[in-house]
Amino acid sequence: MNESRKPKRGRPQKLDADKTLSVAMHAYWKDDPADVSLNAVCTLADVSKPALYRQFGGEDPFVAAVLEKYAQTVLSEIFEILQRKAPLQETLDALIHFATKDPKMETGCVFYKMRAGKHRLGPKSRAVVENITSAAINAFESYLVECRDIGALAGSQTPELLAQYLFEQIGLALTQRAAGEDPAQIRAVLTLAFAVFRKT
């Protein structure tokens, strides 16, 4: 009597971590992260939930890993703009372009979306959000200190306060873009907001 083969249960247990993170990142990018369940990510990535938990240790560390990947692959562009040490106007123009014209940011920013809903995140994910926030503001402040030291920065506000302002203005522009507002209008408002940095 021939033994019948037992059917395979579930999906393959091998998990491509980088692919899974990329799938989740783009899902969060396209929609509000709060509307993207872990089950939906597993379906999109064609992985089982137990396999994802084994690989990453749970939903919270998985989301934290997605944020870290996003910072390395996307937000790094902002740091690169600052590291060029270009004149202030050129740097501001590059940041405005990133926030209002870069095709990647058409549906907003995963980081700012996560930051806006950080009350829904676990401790590991919240810690990554705070780390990225601190790193970005510190990078803005360092650049603005250099601008101040060469006399290129307008006004009497401290670079620390201006760095926080710059960080929040970019976030607002990206949030408006994700909401489908007119990019030209967003650009005009952001250009006006950045006028505080420039000497007349």
Secondary structure, DSSP 4 states (H G I P E B T S, - for coil): -PPPPPPP-SS-S---HHHHHHHHHHHHHHS-GGG--HHHHHHHHT--HHHHHHHHSSHHHHHHHHHHHHIIIIIHHHHHHHHT---HHHHHHHHHHHHHT-GGGTT--HHHHHHHTGGGS-HHHHHHHHHHHHHHHHHHHHHHHHHHHTT---SS--HHHHHHHHHHHHHHHHHHHHTT--HHHHHHHHHHHGGGGS--
